[in-house]
Amino acid sequence: MKSNLFKLFALLFSTIVYAQSGHIMQGVGAVNMSMGGASTAQPLDISGALQWNPAAISTFDSKILKFDLGLFFSSPELYSTVPEFDTFGQPTGNFFSGNTKDDRGVSPMPALAMVWGKEDSKHTFGASAFGISGFGVTFPENMTNPVNAPQSVGGFGRIESDYMLLQIGFTWAYKLSDKFSIGVEPTFNYASLQLEPNPTASPTATGYPSTNKAKATGFGGQFGLFYDSGVGFKAGASYKTTQNFSEFEFDNSAGENNNFDMDYPSILSFGLGYSNAVLDLALDYRTVNYENTNGFKKSGWIPATSGPAQGFPVVVAGFGWENISIVSAGIQYKGIDKLPLRLGYTYSSNPIPEELTFYNIPATAIIKNAFQFGFSYELNYNWQIDAVYHYGSSGGKTTGQVLNPNFIPTFPPYGAIPGSEVAYDMTTSMIQFGMSYTFNKKEAKL
């Protein structure tokens, strides 16, 4: 029974989460998303504070429960071009090109958070369950696109991936003084990954196998510092450690199983904030350390351990991502009674090097620019509703060459096919609604 309840919980809170910055969600909940994800030094709601700076929950002196649910839409598109060869293996001068659109539908994005605080206490506690990371595509088999052509004729056929990460955190913040707080949050993680086909497995005579949905568990932590001058200016910093996972154990369709080790990268965040009677301003800068994270730091081909290609470098070693920078900015206007309005923007650099574009077809959800508009409405002294609309764009195609291990001797190190190209881009949109309840909050007496 407990196992079934946990599976249901994981299904609800992390069905499919599409990341915006690498494979990392830019924000959590309608309020934080509407500020572009910026909250390291400007905790406007408990979800944003719990996600980006555990010390910042010290600003909340009530018991607050918050739930958000978003509907996420994405439109990845995959392009490829390869030269045609004659029966003697010589290029004919002609090219075969095509494109495939993703046919995945809407994806839910829920978030649950709670904070316990008292006005006369230096201690504040919190708990959260967030879907913080993910990627997924569904490119159907397509005879007019070389990459999506059947494996029997040299393509990959249908390409589908599903990755999600549910993170549960328990947070404690302590006020060292009226202006300075520290916070710590141990984190516990559950992830699943499915690949079709699975390029991390040894290919068979008919190509790379597909997999089941493999599961993995992990743990890590987050530490934060928060400073509130009391006259408007705020500053914060936090460090989320690498989330270390057990290996994904794939049961492949060909019967030969394999393991893949993929962790979640460490994130260092710095933030500034300013507030007055009318405006709240927030600016965050983050660095994401992919280059030292299992599953992302390695790249290239490694030898197959079984099958007809045993001993030959035909298995993908990893994504090969570079570190990225993320800038989040938001503004909240409070000049309308009970109806704060928010604008947010997020910029993210691209972790995928040009020469490794081909390896990353299953993880195309790279958004360079994201724009958000949101608002809240205070129903009464206990209830508040929130809403946000998001639009994101990859800012152009991620482009590289098609790779084939048979070409490695002539075109090292990855075997790039001369004259070929693979590229992908996407846009995203989302509407999200949230509701929070503050316990025992009373109307202020005059």
Backbone torsions as a table, in degrees:
resi	resn	phi	psi	omega
1	MET	NA	-46.8	-179.2
2	LYS	-61.8	-39.3	179.3
3	SER	-63.6	-41.5	179.4
4	ASN	-66.0	-38.7	178.7
5	LEU	-64.8	-40.4	179.1
6	PHE	-65.2	-40.9	178.8
7	LYS	-62.4	-40.5	178.2
8	LEU	-64.7	-41.4	178.2
9	PHE	-61.4	-45.9	179.9
10	ALA	-64.1	-39.8	179.2
11	LEU	-62.9	-42.7	-177.6
12	LEU	-66.9	-44.4	-171.1
13	PHE	-93.2	-2.2	179.7
14	SER	-154.4	43.7	-176.4
15	THR	-55.3	-61.0	170.8
16	ILE	-150.5	120.6	179.8
17	VAL	-116.3	121.7	178.7
18	TYR	-93.7	120.9	-179.7
19	ALA	-77.1	159.9	-179.6
20	GLN	-113.9	-30.2	-177.3
21	SER	-118.6	98.0	-168.1
22	GLY	66.4	-119.5	173.6
23	HIS	-118.3	31.1	-175.5
24	ILE	-114.9	131.8	175.7
25	MET	-67.0	136.0	-177.6
26	GLN	-73.2	-22.4	-179.5
27	GLY	-160.8	170.0	-179.8
28	VAL	-130.9	123.6	178.8
29	GLY	84.6	161.7	-173.2
30	ALA	-65.0	-39.7	-178.4
31	VAL	-68.2	-50.3	-178.5
32	ASN	-64.2	-40.7	177.3
33	MET	-62.3	-39.1	-177.7
34	SER	-69.1	-17.0	174.0
35	MET	-96.4	17.8	-179.8
36	GLY	72.1	10.3	-176.5
37	GLY	92.0	-1.0	-177.3
38	ALA	-79.3	120.0	175.6
39	SER	-161.3	8.3	179.7
40	THR	-59.8	-32.9	178.5
41	ALA	-124.3	7.1	-178.8
42	GLN	-139.7	78.3	-176.2
43	PRO	-79.9	87.7	-179.9
44	LEU	-79.0	-23.1	177.3
45	ASP	-146.5	166.4	-173.2
46	ILE	-72.7	-31.0	-178.7
47	SER	-65.2	-46.7	178.7
48	GLY	-62.6	-39.8	179.2
49	ALA	-66.1	-45.5	-179.2
50	LEU	-64.4	-32.3	-179.0
51	GLN	-76.9	-39.7	-168.0
52	TRP	-112.9	-19.8	179.1
53	ASN	-159.6	99.9	-177.7
54	PRO	-60.5	-26.1	179.3
55	ALA	-68.1	-25.7	-174.0
56	ALA	-72.9	-14.0	178.2
57	ILE	-70.2	-9.2	177.7
58	SER	-64.9	-14.2	179.3
59	THR	-78.1	-11.0	-178.2
60	PHE	-99.4	123.9	-175.6
61	ASP	-114.6	26.8	177.9
62	SER	-136.4	170.2	170.9
63	LYS	-88.7	121.0	-174.3
64	ILE	-130.2	134.1	176.1
65	LEU	-118.4	133.3	-176.2
66	LYS	-136.9	137.3	176.3
67	PHE	-134.7	135.9	178.4
68	ASP	-129.2	147.8	175.7
69	LEU	-142.5	124.5	179.7
70	GLY	-117.3	157.5	173.6
71	LEU	-117.1	116.8	-169.9
72	PHE	-110.8	133.4	179.6
73	PHE	-123.6	137.8	177.8
74	SER	-138.8	157.9	-178.0
75	SER	-140.1	66.7	175.1
76	PRO	-66.4	149.4	175.6
77	GLU	-137.8	134.6	-174.8
78	LEU	-112.6	130.3	-179.2
79	TYR	-122.6	146.6	173.6
80	SER	-154.2	151.8	178.0
81	THR	-140.0	132.7	175.0
82	VAL	-134.1	147.4	175.6
83	PRO	-73.8	150.3	175.9
84	GLU	-91.2	143.3	-178.8
85	PHE	-119.7	150.9	176.6
86	ASP	-85.1	-176.7	-175.8
87	THR	-66.0	-15.1	179.0
88	PHE	-98.7	8.0	177.6
89	GLY	80.4	14.9	180.0
90	GLN	-100.1	140.1	179.2
91	PRO	-64.1	138.3	-178.5
92	THR	-88.8	-11.9	-174.5
93	GLY	91.8	-6.2	176.4
94	ASN	-97.8	159.3	-177.8
95	PHE	-131.3	148.9	179.0
96	PHE	-114.1	117.0	-174.9
97	SER	-129.7	154.3	176.2
98	GLY	-173.1	175.1	178.0
99	ASN	-145.2	155.6	-178.7
100	THR	-134.4	133.9	177.0
101	LYS	-97.0	142.5	176.9
102	ASP	-66.3	138.7	-179.9
103	ASP	-114.4	26.1	177.0
104	ARG	-78.4	147.9	-178.7
105	GLY	-93.2	-153.3	-178.1
106	VAL	-73.1	147.6	179.0
107	SER	-124.7	136.1	178.2
108	PRO	-80.7	149.2	178.8
109	MET	-135.1	91.5	179.3
110	PRO	-96.2	160.4	176.1
111	ALA	-153.3	138.3	-178.7
112	LEU	-131.3	132.8	-177.8
113	ALA	-148.0	152.6	176.1
114	MET	-149.8	142.1	178.4
115	VAL	-132.0	140.0	175.0
116	TRP	-117.6	118.5	177.9
117	GLY	-143.1	153.9	176.0
118	LYS	-130.1	144.2	-175.9
119	GLU	-61.9	-34.0	-176.2
120	ASP	-98.2	14.8	-178.4
121	SER	-117.0	145.9	175.6
122	LYS	-84.7	-8.9	-176.5
123	HIS	-103.8	138.1	173.0
124	THR	-134.4	138.9	-176.8
125	PHE	-123.2	151.9	179.9
126	GLY	-149.1	160.5	175.3
127	ALA	-144.5	146.5	-176.3
128	SER	-149.8	154.0	172.3
129	ALA	-137.4	104.5	-174.1
130	PHE	-124.8	140.8	163.9
131	GLY	-85.0	105.1	-169.4
132	ILE	-104.9	-6.1	-173.4
133	SER	-158.4	151.4	175.4
134	GLY	169.7	163.9	169.5
135	PHE	-153.3	161.1	179.5
136	GLY	-177.2	137.5	175.7
137	VAL	-138.8	157.1	170.9
138	THR	-137.8	96.0	176.2
139	PHE	-104.2	108.4	-176.8
140	PRO	-66.7	157.5	175.7
141	GLU	-57.0	137.7	-170.8
142	ASN	-149.3	111.7	-178.5
143	MET	-69.0	-14.9	-179.1
144	THR	-94.6	-0.4	178.0
145	ASN	-122.2	118.1	-174.4
146	PRO	-53.6	-42.5	-177.3
147	VAL	-67.0	-33.9	-178.9
148	ASN	-94.1	5.9	175.0
149	ALA	-65.9	155.6	-179.6
150	PRO	-55.3	150.6	180.0
151	GLN	-62.0	-26.9	-179.4
152	SER	-65.0	-20.2	179.5
153	VAL	-115.3	15.3	172.6
154	GLY	105.5	-4.0	176.9
155	GLY	-94.6	-167.6	176.2
156	PHE	-101.5	-8.6	-176.3
157	GLY	71.2	-146.9	177.7
158	ARG	-65.7	129.8	178.7
159	ILE	-114.7	117.6	179.3
160	GLU	-137.9	137.4	176.2
161	SER	-140.2	146.9	174.8
162	ASP	-141.7	116.7	174.6
163	TYR	-131.6	135.5	175.6
164	MET	-145.8	153.5	178.6
165	LEU	-136.3	119.1	173.8
166	LEU	-99.8	126.2	179.6
167	GLN	-118.5	128.2	176.6
168	ILE	-110.4	126.9	-177.6
169	GLY	-127.4	148.2	174.8
170	PHE	-125.1	119.6	-165.8
171	THR	-116.2	142.2	173.5
172	TRP	-132.4	128.9	175.3
173	ALA	-121.7	146.5	-177.4
174	TYR	-134.4	130.3	178.1
175	LYS	-85.2	109.9	174.8
176	LEU	-72.7	-28.6	176.9
177	SER	-156.7	-177.3	178.0
178	ASP	-64.4	-20.2	-174.6
179	LYS	-111.3	-19.8	-169.7
180	PHE	-126.0	131.4	-179.2
181	SER	-131.8	153.6	172.7
182	ILE	-123.4	159.0	-179.8
183	GLY	-151.5	152.6	177.9
184	VAL	-141.1	145.2	-177.4
185	GLU	-144.8	104.6	168.2
186	PRO	-70.3	141.9	-176.1
187	THR	-125.7	143.8	179.0
188	PHE	-127.3	134.5	-167.8
189	ASN	-127.8	149.0	174.4
190	TYR	-134.3	128.9	-177.5
191	ALA	-134.8	154.8	172.8
192	SER	-136.5	150.2	-177.2
193	LEU	-145.6	132.1	175.9
194	GLN	-134.0	136.9	-178.8
195	LEU	-132.9	132.9	176.1
196	GLU	-140.5	109.3	-5.9
197	PRO	-75.4	174.7	-176.7
198	ASN	-104.5	98.0	-176.8
199	PRO	-76.6	-4.7	175.8
200	THR	-87.2	-0.8	179.6
201	ALA	-108.0	158.9	177.2
202	SER	-68.3	131.1	178.9
203	PRO	-72.8	153.8	175.0
204	THR	-100.5	-171.8	178.5
205	ALA	-64.5	-22.7	-178.8
206	THR	-102.0	2.5	177.7
207	GLY	120.4	-169.6	179.6
208	TYR	-72.6	140.2	-179.8
209	PRO	-78.3	166.6	169.0
210	SER	-96.6	171.1	-173.9
211	THR	-127.4	166.9	164.6
212	ASN	-77.5	-177.8	174.0
213	LYS	-90.6	103.4	-177.7
214	ALA	-81.3	149.1	-177.9
215	LYS	-115.2	154.3	175.2
216	ALA	-152.1	151.2	176.6
217	THR	-120.7	152.0	-178.0
218	GLY	-151.4	173.3	179.9
219	PHE	-148.0	160.7	178.4
220	GLY	-174.9	-151.7	-179.3
221	GLY	-167.4	170.7	176.9
222	GLN	-142.5	141.4	-179.7
223	PHE	-129.1	142.7	-176.6
224	GLY	-143.5	157.1	174.4
225	LEU	-128.6	140.5	-179.1
226	PHE	-141.2	133.6	-179.8
227	TYR	-127.3	128.6	176.2
228	ASP	-124.6	113.0	-175.7
229	SER	-66.8	-20.3	-175.8
230	GLY	85.4	-7.0	179.4
231	VAL	-124.5	24.6	174.4
232	GLY	114.9	-41.2	-175.8
233	PHE	-80.5	138.2	179.1
234	LYS	-137.8	153.6	177.3
235	ALA	-146.0	152.0	-179.7
236	GLY	-156.3	159.2	175.5
237	ALA	-149.9	146.9	177.3
238	SER	-149.8	156.0	177.6
239	TYR	-134.1	117.5	173.5
240	LYS	-98.7	120.7	-176.9
241	THR	-69.6	165.8	169.8
242	THR	-57.3	133.0	175.6
243	GLN	-91.3	107.9	-174.4
244	ASN	-84.9	123.2	-175.4
245	PHE	-110.9	152.9	165.4
246	SER	-67.9	166.5	-178.1
247	GLU	-75.8	145.6	169.7
248	PHE	-75.1	125.7	-179.9
249	GLU	-105.5	104.0	-175.2
250	PHE	-86.5	131.0	167.7
251	ASP	-97.1	99.4	-173.8
252	ASN	-81.6	153.8	-176.8
253	SER	-64.1	-23.7	-179.3
254	ALA	-82.4	-5.6	178.6
255	GLY	91.7	-12.4	178.0
256	GLU	-97.7	108.2	-174.6
257	ASN	-83.1	158.3	176.5
258	ASN	-149.3	161.2	178.9
259	ASN	-111.2	151.3	176.8
260	PHE	-140.0	129.2	-176.2
261	ASP	-101.4	115.4	179.4
262	MET	-138.0	114.4	178.6
263	ASP	-98.0	179.4	176.7
264	TYR	-108.0	131.8	-170.7
265	PRO	-72.0	156.9	173.1
266	SER	-72.8	150.1	-177.4
267	ILE	-133.8	126.3	175.9
268	LEU	-109.0	125.1	-175.6
269	SER	-123.4	139.5	172.0
270	PHE	-126.8	142.4	-178.1
271	GLY	-143.2	152.2	173.3
272	LEU	-128.4	147.3	177.7
273	GLY	-145.3	156.1	174.9
274	TYR	-146.6	137.9	-179.6
275	SER	-136.3	142.1	167.1
276	ASN	-137.7	-164.5	-173.8
277	ALA	-67.7	-20.9	-173.4
278	VAL	-114.0	-32.5	-171.6
279	LEU	-126.6	148.6	165.3
280	ASP	-123.5	125.7	178.8
281	LEU	-115.2	142.9	-179.6
282	ALA	-143.1	139.5	177.1
283	LEU	-143.0	123.9	178.6
284	ASP	-122.0	146.2	171.1
285	TYR	-128.8	131.3	-179.6
286	ARG	-129.2	148.8	168.9
287	THR	-120.8	135.2	-177.5
288	VAL	-115.1	122.8	-171.2
289	ASN	-94.1	75.4	177.4
290	TYR	-72.9	-31.9	-170.4
291	GLU	-66.1	-16.3	178.7
292	ASN	-117.9	26.3	-176.6
293	THR	-115.3	129.8	178.9
294	ASN	-56.5	136.5	-178.5
295	GLY	94.3	-24.4	-178.5
296	PHE	-114.2	-27.7	-174.6
297	LYS	-76.4	-29.9	-179.5
298	LYS	-86.4	155.7	175.7
299	SER	-152.3	170.4	177.5
300	GLY	96.3	-173.0	-177.9
301	TRP	-103.4	142.0	173.6
302	ILE	-123.5	158.5	-175.2
303	PRO	-65.8	142.6	173.3
304	ALA	-68.1	144.7	-178.3
305	THR	-96.3	-6.8	-178.7
306	SER	-159.3	177.9	175.9
307	GLY	79.0	-175.8	-176.4
308	PRO	-65.0	-20.8	-180.0
309	ALA	-99.3	15.4	-176.9
310	GLN	-54.4	130.5	179.0
311	GLY	90.1	-12.1	-179.7
312	PHE	-99.7	145.4	-177.4
313	PRO	-76.5	90.3	-178.0
314	VAL	-131.8	-0.6	-178.2
315	VAL	-101.3	135.2	-179.1
316	VAL	-74.7	127.8	-176.3
317	ALA	-81.0	-31.4	-177.9
318	GLY	173.2	-178.5	-174.8
319	PHE	-77.1	-31.6	179.1
320	GLY	69.9	39.8	-176.0
321	TRP	-82.0	151.6	174.2
322	GLU	-94.1	160.5	174.2
323	ASN	-62.7	149.8	179.8
324	ILE	-127.4	160.2	173.5
325	SER	-113.8	141.9	179.3
326	ILE	-128.6	131.6	175.0
327	VAL	-118.8	124.1	178.5
328	SER	-120.4	135.9	-179.2
329	ALA	-140.7	143.3	179.0
330	GLY	-152.1	155.9	177.1
331	ILE	-137.0	135.9	176.7
332	GLN	-119.6	128.2	178.1
333	TYR	-103.3	123.9	-174.9
334	LYS	-112.0	20.3	-175.5
335	GLY	-77.0	-10.7	178.0
336	ILE	-104.0	124.6	-175.3
337	ASP	-57.8	125.5	176.0
338	LYS	66.2	8.3	-176.2
339	LEU	-136.9	72.4	175.3
340	PRO	-68.9	138.7	179.6
341	LEU	-112.2	144.2	-175.3
342	ARG	-135.9	145.6	171.6
343	LEU	-126.9	138.7	-179.8
344	GLY	-139.7	152.3	177.6
345	TYR	-140.2	141.5	177.2
346	THR	-132.8	131.0	173.7
347	TYR	-115.0	137.5	176.1
348	SER	-136.8	135.2	171.9
349	SER	-75.7	164.9	-174.7
350	ASN	-94.2	123.9	-179.2
351	PRO	-78.6	-9.4	-171.3
352	ILE	-93.6	114.0	175.9
353	PRO	-66.4	150.3	-177.6
354	GLU	-55.5	-42.1	-175.6
355	GLU	-71.3	-11.2	-178.7
356	LEU	-113.1	14.0	179.8
357	THR	-54.6	-41.3	-176.0
358	PHE	-61.0	-40.5	-178.5
359	TYR	-64.5	-21.2	-169.2
360	ASN	-105.4	19.3	176.9
361	ILE	-56.0	-37.6	179.1
362	PRO	-71.5	-9.7	-175.5
363	ALA	-130.4	64.9	-172.9
364	THR	-89.2	1.6	-171.7
365	ALA	-78.1	68.7	179.9
366	ILE	-109.9	113.9	-178.5
367	ILE	-112.0	118.5	-179.4
368	LYS	-81.9	-44.5	-177.2
369	ASN	-125.5	129.5	178.4
370	ALA	-131.1	138.0	-177.6
371	PHE	-125.8	139.6	-177.2
372	GLN	-136.5	145.6	169.9
373	PHE	-132.6	132.2	-178.7
374	GLY	-149.0	170.7	178.1
375	PHE	-155.6	166.2	172.5
376	SER	-129.7	160.7	174.4
377	TYR	-141.8	126.0	-180.0
378	GLU	-85.8	105.0	-179.1
379	LEU	-67.3	-43.9	175.7
380	ASN	-158.7	-162.2	-174.4
381	TYR	-78.0	-3.7	177.9
382	ASN	-117.0	-35.6	-172.7
383	TRP	-105.3	139.0	173.3
384	GLN	-138.8	138.9	174.9
385	ILE	-112.3	149.7	-177.8
386	ASP	-132.4	155.1	177.4
387	ALA	-152.1	151.9	177.9
388	VAL	-149.8	148.1	168.5
389	TYR	-119.3	133.4	-178.2
390	HIS	-121.4	142.7	169.9
391	TYR	-137.5	130.9	-179.7
392	GLY	-131.8	153.2	179.9
393	SER	-140.2	144.6	177.8
394	SER	-75.3	-6.8	176.2
395	GLY	66.6	34.6	-177.6
396	GLY	113.3	172.4	-176.0
397	LYS	-81.3	145.2	163.7
398	THR	-87.4	119.9	-167.4
399	THR	-129.1	140.6	174.7
400	GLY	-159.1	-165.8	179.6
401	GLN	-101.7	154.6	172.9
402	VAL	-70.2	134.9	-177.3
403	LEU	-108.3	143.2	177.7
404	ASN	-144.1	121.6	-177.1
405	PRO	-60.8	-21.7	177.6
406	ASN	-66.1	-18.9	-178.5
407	PHE	-94.6	0.3	-176.1
408	ILE	-58.7	-44.3	-178.9
409	PRO	-58.0	-33.0	-177.7
410	THR	-93.3	-33.6	-177.3
411	PHE	-130.6	70.8	179.1
412	PRO	-70.2	161.2	2.2
413	PRO	-94.6	-9.6	-171.9
414	TYR	-109.2	-10.1	-179.2
415	GLY	80.3	46.0	179.8
416	ALA	-69.1	129.1	-179.5
417	ILE	-78.6	120.2	-179.4
418	PRO	-58.7	136.9	178.2
419	GLY	80.1	0.0	-179.5
420	SER	-92.9	165.8	175.9
421	GLU	-155.9	140.0	170.0
422	VAL	-130.0	139.5	-176.2
423	ALA	-152.3	156.3	174.9
424	TYR	-152.9	152.5	174.8
425	ASP	-149.5	174.2	-179.4
426	MET	-167.0	161.0	166.9
427	THR	-125.1	156.9	178.5
428	THR	-134.5	152.7	172.9
429	SER	-146.7	154.0	-177.3
430	MET	-157.4	143.0	165.1
431	ILE	-118.2	137.6	-177.4
432	GLN	-140.7	140.5	179.1
433	PHE	-125.0	145.9	178.7
434	GLY	-137.7	159.4	176.9
435	MET	-142.9	135.5	177.7
436	SER	-127.4	149.1	178.9
437	TYR	-127.8	125.0	177.3
438	THR	-102.9	118.5	-176.5
439	PHE	-74.1	137.7	171.1
440	ASN	61.4	23.4	177.3
441	LYS	-82.2	128.7	-176.2
442	LYS	-114.8	158.7	175.6
443	GLU	-65.1	131.9	-179.6
444	ALA	-64.8	136.0	179.2
445	LYS	-84.4	141.2	179.3
446	LEU	-80.6	NA	NA
